[in-house]
Amino acid sequence: MRSILTILLLCIFSGPRVIAQTTKSGFIKTSDGIRIHYVEAGEGRAIVFIPGWMMPGWIWQKQVDELSKKYRVIAVDPRSQGESDKPTYGHLPETRARDYKELVDQLGLKHPVLVGWSMGCGELLSYVEQFGEDGISGLVLVDGLIPANQNPEIVSVLSQWTNQLQQDRQKEADVFVRAMYKKPQPEDYILKVKQATLEVPTDTAVALIYNMISDTDFSYAFARINRRMLFAYEPALQPNADFLKAKLGDKIQLERFDGDGHALFVDDPVKFNIVIDKFVQSLSR
C-alpha cells in the first residue's frame, strides 16, 4: 500500500504543472525626479497595466498572476498612487503619460502593449499624442470616458464626488470603491482598495479628476493611431464605445462586458484575460 501511495505522489508532482511566476518590485526615477513604483512578473512580450483614479498597480493582480505565465507583465503605480512618490505637481495627463514612456524606456521594453483603465485611457492617448506609436505594439483602453462629454451624467457624478470627497473623505472613498464592482468582492479586499485610495492626497485626487474631465479633445491622438486598439467596457459606457468606433473604424475592436462593473477585469478576470491574450496574439511584432 505504501509503495502504491509513493508512485501516485510521484506521478502527481512530476507531471506537467504551471510554475508560479515570481513577482518583482522596483522603481524608476523620472526626468523630474519622481520615483515611480512598479511590479513585474513573467518573461517574453511585455504588457504594461496602468490603473485608474487613485488606484494602486496591484488592482491588476489577477492579470499579473495569469498573464505572466505567457508574458512579461508590468503593473504600474502612477504618480501619487500606490507606492510611487506623491508630489504636489505633475498631475496633468501629459506628465503622467511621460512617466509611462520613461518607464518603458528605462525597463528596455520592446514594443509593449499598453493597457490603461479609466483615467489611464486618456493618459495613454496623451502618450500617443506625444510619442507616437512606433515604440508600442498596441493599446488597450478599459472603461474610459473618451471623451468625457459623451457621458454627461457620469461627469456630473464625478464632479459631485470631488466636492463630497473634500467634505468627508472616508465616506466617499467607501462609496466610490464599492461602486466599481457589480460582482460580490471579499470585504477585506474592498477595505484594502479603499485604504489605497486614501493614501492619495485629497487635493491631488481632485486635481486628477478635474484634469481628466477637462481633456475632451483627442483628435490629434486619433490622427496618429494606425495600430490596432481594443476598448473593453461596461454597458454604461456604450456612448464612448460608439464614439471611438466612429472615429477609428476598423482600427478598434470593441469588447462589451455585460453584467460587470467599472472594474470589469476584477469582476470577470477570466473573460478579460482571455480577451487580452487573444488581442496580444493578434498583433504583429
KEKEMI-871802 format. One line per field, with one value per residue (C-alpha): residue number from 1; residue in one letter; x, z, y. Coordinates in pm, 1 decimal, m for minus. Layout:
<recs>
n <- [NUM,...]
res <- [A,...]
u <- [X,...]
w <- [Z,...]
v <- [Y,...]
</recs>
This chain:
<recs>
n <- [1,2,3,4,5,6,7,8,9,10,11,12,13,14,15,16,17,18,19,20,21,22,23,24,25,26,27,28,29,30,31,32,33,34,35,36,37,38,39,40,41,42,43,44,45,46,47,48,49,50,51,52,53,54,55,56,57,58,59,60,61,62,63,64,65,66,67,68,69,70,71,72,73,74,75,76,77,78,79,80,81,82,83,84,85,86,87,88,89,90,91,92,93,94,95,96,97,98,99,100,101,102,103,104,105,106,107,108,109,110,111,112,113,114,115,116,117,118,119,120,121,122,123,124,125,126,127,128,129,130,131,132,133,134,135,136,137,138,139,140,141,142,143,144,145,146,147,148,149,150,151,152,153,154,155,156,157,158,159,160,161,162,163,164,165,166,167,168,169,170,171,172,173,174,175,176,177,178,179,180,181,182,183,184,185,186,187,188,189,190,191,192,193,194,195,196,197,198,199,200,201,202,203,204,205,206,207,208,209,210,211,212,213,214,215,216,217,218,219,220,221,222,223,224,225,226,227,228,229,230,231,232,233,234,235,236,237,238,239,240,241,242,243,244,245,246,247,248,249,250,251,252,253,254,255,256,257,258,259,260,261,262,263,264,265,266,267,268,269,270,271,272,273,274,275,276,277,278,279,280,281,282,283,284,285]
res <- [M,R,S,I,L,T,I,L,L,L,C,I,F,S,G,P,R,V,I,A,Q,T,T,K,S,G,F,I,K,T,S,D,G,I,R,I,H,Y,V,E,A,G,E,G,R,A,I,V,F,I,P,G,W,M,M,P,G,W,I,W,Q,K,Q,V,D,E,L,S,K,K,Y,R,V,I,A,V,D,P,R,S,Q,G,E,S,D,K,P,T,Y,G,H,L,P,E,T,R,A,R,D,Y,K,E,L,V,D,Q,L,G,L,K,H,P,V,L,V,G,W,S,M,G,C,G,E,L,L,S,Y,V,E,Q,F,G,E,D,G,I,S,G,L,V,L,V,D,G,L,I,P,A,N,Q,N,P,E,I,V,S,V,L,S,Q,W,T,N,Q,L,Q,Q,D,R,Q,K,E,A,D,V,F,V,R,A,M,Y,K,K,P,Q,P,E,D,Y,I,L,K,V,K,Q,A,T,L,E,V,P,T,D,T,A,V,A,L,I,Y,N,M,I,S,D,T,D,F,S,Y,A,F,A,R,I,N,R,R,M,L,F,A,Y,E,P,A,L,Q,P,N,A,D,F,L,K,A,K,L,G,D,K,I,Q,L,E,R,F,D,G,D,G,H,A,L,F,V,D,D,P,V,K,F,N,I,V,I,D,K,F,V,Q,S,L,S,R]
u <- [0.0,283.7,457.9,136.0,97.4,456.8,400.5,85.1,265.2,549.1,301.1,128.8,443.3,640.6,357.2,302.6,208.9,217.6,502.0,406.7,587.6,799.3,678.2,948.2,909.0,1109.4,1124.5,1227.9,1310.0,1150.5,1321.3,1163.1,1289.0,978.1,1009.0,751.6,686.5,601.6,574.3,651.1,637.7,699.1,904.0,850.3,641.8,568.5,223.7,209.4,m100.5,m192.4,m471.3,m730.6,m801.7,m632.7,m585.2,m265.8,m98.9,m191.0,m553.9,m434.6,m322.7,m544.4,m390.4,m36.8,m96.1,m247.2,m90.2,263.2,251.6,297.0,414.2,629.2,361.5,427.2,172.0,244.4,165.5,108.3,248.1,88.5,m69.4,32.0,398.0,504.5,613.2,334.7,449.3,233.3,280.5,280.4,m72.0,m166.1,m235.4,65.1,300.4,176.7,198.7,561.5,618.3,497.0,721.7,1020.6,928.4,910.1,1248.0,1423.9,1298.5,1405.2,1062.3,1048.0,712.2,498.0,120.8,m9.6,m330.4,m498.4,m808.2,m1046.9,m830.1,m543.0,m724.1,m685.2,m327.3,m244.6,m399.5,m177.0,112.7,34.2,m6.5,341.0,542.2,352.5,306.1,626.3,757.9,446.0,253.4,m96.5,m325.9,m599.4,m839.8,m1057.0,m1385.0,m1260.6,m1458.7,m1324.5,m1425.5,m1588.4,m1860.0,m2010.2,m2135.6,m2253.2,m2436.7,m2118.8,m1921.5,m2181.5,m2145.0,m1765.4,m1791.3,m2017.3,m1776.7,m1485.2,m1686.0,m1802.7,m1454.2,m1327.5,m1605.9,m1594.7,m1304.7,m1365.0,m1732.0,m1685.1,m1388.4,m1609.7,m1892.8,m1656.9,m1477.0,m1793.4,m1948.0,m1668.1,m1793.0,m2111.6,m1990.2,m1950.2,m1595.6,m1449.3,m1483.2,m1112.1,m1035.3,m1276.1,m1115.3,m767.2,m863.0,m1029.4,m716.0,m505.8,m725.8,m694.0,m316.3,m359.9,m365.1,m714.3,m603.4,m425.3,m734.6,m945.7,m688.0,m672.0,m1047.5,m1056.9,m777.0,m948.7,m1291.2,m1137.1,m942.2,m1203.3,m1016.1,m827.4,m832.1,m451.7,m411.2,m669.9,m485.2,m163.2,m318.7,m259.9,m209.4,m489.0,m668.8,m903.0,m1175.8,m1320.9,m1618.8,m1928.6,m2273.8,m2286.4,m2002.8,m2170.4,m2175.5,m1797.9,m1761.6,m1979.6,m1770.7,m1444.0,m1584.9,m1697.5,m1351.6,m1131.8,m1343.8,m1174.3,m869.8,m1059.9,m1200.6,m1489.3,m1547.1,m1853.7,m1869.4,m2238.8,m2312.4,m1979.4,m1889.9,m1627.8,m1354.2,m1461.6,m1121.5,m1182.2,m1549.2,m1471.9,m1096.1,m1123.7,m1301.4,m1082.3,m757.2,m871.4,m963.6,m622.0,m436.6,m619.9,m564.3,m192.0,m160.7,m330.4,m75.8,220.7,555.7]
w <- [0.0,91.2,m243.7,m435.8,m248.3,m330.2,m701.3,m700.7,m532.7,m784.8,m1071.5,m926.0,m852.7,m1161.8,m1409.2,m1610.0,m1397.6,m1416.1,m1216.3,m1029.4,m1157.2,m914.7,m877.1,m853.8,m725.5,m839.4,m906.2,m1190.7,m1145.3,m1386.2,m1550.6,m1290.2,m1001.6,m910.3,m813.9,m996.2,m845.7,m1045.2,m1004.4,m1274.3,m1335.0,m1623.9,m1940.7,m2309.0,m2477.3,m2240.1,m2130.6,m1914.8,m1698.1,m1577.1,m1318.7,m1283.6,m1044.3,m704.2,m769.9,m698.6,m954.7,m757.9,m864.0,m1169.0,m955.3,m1134.3,m1465.0,m1326.3,m1189.6,m1507.1,m1797.4,m1655.5,m1744.3,m2108.0,m2099.1,m1911.1,m1716.9,m1551.8,m1326.8,m1253.6,m957.9,m1132.7,m987.4,m645.0,m629.7,m460.1,m357.6,m603.2,m482.8,m409.2,m527.4,m526.3,m901.3,m1231.1,m1241.7,m1595.7,m1832.8,m2046.8,m1747.3,m1630.0,m1987.8,m1994.0,m1674.6,m1855.4,m2154.1,m1925.6,m1754.1,m2091.1,m2189.3,m1858.7,m1841.2,m2202.0,m2312.1,m2684.3,m2841.1,m2533.0,m2529.1,m2306.2,m2107.2,m1932.3,m1716.1,m1659.8,m1613.9,m1765.0,m2100.9,m2157.2,m2034.0,m2294.3,m2568.3,m2443.5,m2471.5,m2841.4,m2891.9,m2754.2,m2859.3,m3143.3,m3155.0,m3324.4,m2991.2,m2893.3,m3038.4,m2947.9,m2695.6,m2473.3,m2320.3,m2037.3,m1948.8,m2000.9,m2063.4,m2411.8,m2433.4,m2104.4,m2266.6,m2423.8,m2074.2,m1907.2,m1631.2,m1528.3,m1543.4,m1315.8,m1065.3,m1069.0,m1013.0,m713.2,m578.5,m585.5,m376.0,m131.7,m118.7,35.4,295.3,406.2,252.4,437.0,341.9,m24.5,m60.6,61.2,m175.9,m472.3,m419.4,m368.9,m680.7,m900.7,m883.8,m974.4,m859.6,m485.4,m360.9,m23.4,241.9,325.3,m42.1,m53.4,258.5,111.2,m207.8,m4.2,206.1,m109.8,m237.2,95.1,52.3,m241.8,m111.3,m138.2,m336.1,m582.1,m620.9,m702.0,m948.5,m1127.5,m1180.1,m1296.9,m1546.6,m1677.2,m1742.4,m1887.3,m2152.9,m2418.7,m2745.7,m2857.2,m3229.0,m3255.6,m3086.2,m3318.7,m3618.9,m3505.2,m3440.3,m3706.2,m3492.6,m3355.1,m3041.9,m2806.1,m2599.7,m2320.7,m2148.6,m1932.8,m2080.9,m1920.0,m2148.0,m2474.3,m2589.3,m2555.8,m2743.8,m3025.6,m3035.1,m3062.0,m3333.8,m3532.3,m3502.7,m3555.8,m3759.8,m3819.8,m3616.6,m3293.7,m3150.3,m2905.6,m2623.4,m2409.0,m2059.3,m1977.5,m1610.7,m1493.2,m1325.8,m1384.2,m1255.1,m1510.7,m1508.8,m1140.1,m1184.1,m1473.6,m1479.3,m1679.4,m1972.4,m1950.6,m1950.2,m2248.7,m2438.7,m2363.1,m2460.0,m2793.3,m2868.2,m2796.1,m3007.6,m3298.5,m3307.1,m3539.6,m3370.9]
v <- [0.0,237.6,172.2,246.8,575.2,665.7,602.3,814.5,1103.4,1081.8,1093.6,1400.0,1600.5,1503.4,1568.2,1890.6,2188.0,2564.4,2713.5,3029.2,3335.2,3534.2,3890.7,4155.8,4508.9,4811.1,5183.2,5409.8,5777.0,6022.0,6317.4,6546.5,6334.8,6131.9,5765.4,5553.2,5210.6,4900.5,4524.6,4272.8,3901.5,3662.5,3676.7,3745.0,4009.0,4298.6,4413.2,4727.2,4777.2,5127.8,5169.6,5442.1,5726.7,5677.1,5304.1,5105.4,4883.1,4571.2,4620.0,4420.3,4123.8,3871.2,3979.6,3963.8,3613.2,3468.4,3655.4,3634.9,3265.7,3375.1,3738.4,3986.1,4172.0,4510.0,4684.0,5049.9,5273.4,5607.2,5926.8,5995.5,5648.1,5325.5,5321.2,5591.4,5934.1,6181.2,6524.1,6834.7,6881.4,6695.6,6554.4,6650.9,6358.7,6452.0,6442.7,6106.0,5977.6,6089.5,5888.9,5574.5,5644.6,5681.5,5353.8,5177.9,5319.4,5253.0,4893.2,4838.8,4718.9,4640.8,4724.6,4663.0,4652.1,4932.0,4876.0,5170.5,5162.7,5454.8,5767.1,5569.3,5566.7,5940.3,5921.2,5657.5,5869.0,6152.2,5906.6,5860.1,6235.6,6298.6,5995.3,5829.9,5456.5,5338.8,5209.3,5012.8,4720.8,4830.3,4995.1,4855.5,5107.9,4976.6,5151.1,5504.8,5826.0,5900.6,6178.1,6267.8,6480.5,6167.9,6074.7,6398.7,6210.8,6028.0,6352.9,6512.1,6227.5,6263.0,6636.7,6581.0,6319.8,6562.6,6810.5,6545.1,6395.2,6716.5,6715.9,6350.1,6160.0,5832.7,5810.0,5897.9,5663.0,5380.5,5476.5,5506.8,5177.2,4973.3,5127.7,4991.9,4633.3,4451.7,4109.6,4043.2,4104.9,3999.6,4268.2,4260.4,4325.7,4623.0,4770.1,4721.9,4906.2,5179.8,5225.7,5254.5,5537.3,5720.8,5733.0,5972.9,6332.6,6481.9,6787.6,6557.9,6337.7,6643.1,6779.3,6445.0,6433.2,6793.7,6729.2,6414.6,6565.5,6883.0,6691.0,6615.2,6666.0,6355.1,6437.1,6457.2,6118.9,5962.4,6104.7,5933.2,5592.2,5329.5,5020.9,4805.3,4920.6,4738.4,4905.1,4688.0,4844.1,4801.1,4880.8,5227.8,5337.2,5237.6,5606.0,5616.4,5288.9,5426.2,5744.5,5550.6,5326.4,5631.7,5787.0,5480.5,5238.1,4903.2,5007.4,4949.5,4627.6,4660.6,4411.1,4472.2,4321.1,4283.7,4227.5,4368.5,4695.6,4961.9,4728.8,4469.3,4297.5,4216.0,4127.0,3889.8,3822.4,3500.6,3666.3,3975.6,3777.7,3571.7,3890.8,4044.7,3727.9,3698.9,4067.8,4047.3,3732.6,3910.4,4195.0,4192.0,4235.3]
</recs>
